[in-house]
Amino acid sequence: ERRGFFGERKYRRKDGTVLDVEVSGSVIPYQGKEVVCAVARNLTERKEAEEALKESEERFRTAFEDSPIGVALVGLDRSHLRVNRAYCQMLGYSEEELLEKPHLEIVHPDDREKSADRIQGILEEGAEPYAIERRYLHADGHEVWSLSNLSLILDSEGEPSHFVCLHQDITDRKELEEELRHQAFYDSLTDLPNRLLFLDRLEHALARAGREGEPIAVLLIDLDDFKVVNDSLGHDAGNTVLAEVAKRLRGSVRPGDTVGRIFG
């Protein structure tokens, strides 16, 4: 009956260096005796490859977990496969909660169709990584603007495997942009469209009237004796009158109409 063994061992070379080997041995009869027939395979390259892979995985884990921006691995079925701390903090969910939620479920309803179309496009056309600004729903319900960079990862056979999504919270930037846009196009006192926005809307209305053949009306309203209010009661009182007139005019027109303040 043959007996054998198999396993990894360390051998020492003549120069003193240690060598990892895989040894396979069997006890066999030889010239009337039992001898051990051993086969040793050098494992140095495999061990080095395993160590390199281990180091690479550790670097990825550290970069993934400690990244200052949100990172998510998303499956082809749009499920979350893995999420990092920054992503959880950005959206207010725990890791366990996000792993149970499909990705599109936390995208703002108004942005879901656009997001789904872009993801489908990258699957069908093999598009390059792309960036998209979209809104997410925080766990407490408020909107979170994200600059999302999406990349499709292929497996060893070149087939789609999963997505890597990088998410940068740009909510503060979007709020600042909206504030600057509002300041550029709205009167600071009455919050009515200013001259620039009013004339832009008038231009669009004229173009639409030309296409559809429907008339439009433009009414210019002045406040008689307004100077008397300023001179007798002061500018604060005059500003109060202007704000109240603006409020009443807004309440007297249809949703598609525009009330603007085009003079100072």
Secondary structure by P-SEA (a helix, b strand, c coil): ccccccbbbbbbcccbbbbbbbbbbbbbbcccbbbbbbbbbbaaaaaaaaaaaaaaaaaaaaaaaaccbbbbbcccccccccccaaaaaaacccaaaaaaccccccccccaaaaaaaaaaaaaacccccccccbbbbcccbbbbbbbbbbbbbbcccccccbbbbbbbbaaaaaaaaaaaaaaaccccccccccaaaaaaaaaaaaaaaaaacbbbbbbbbbbcaaaaaaaaccaaaaaaaaaaaaaaaaacccccbbbbbccc
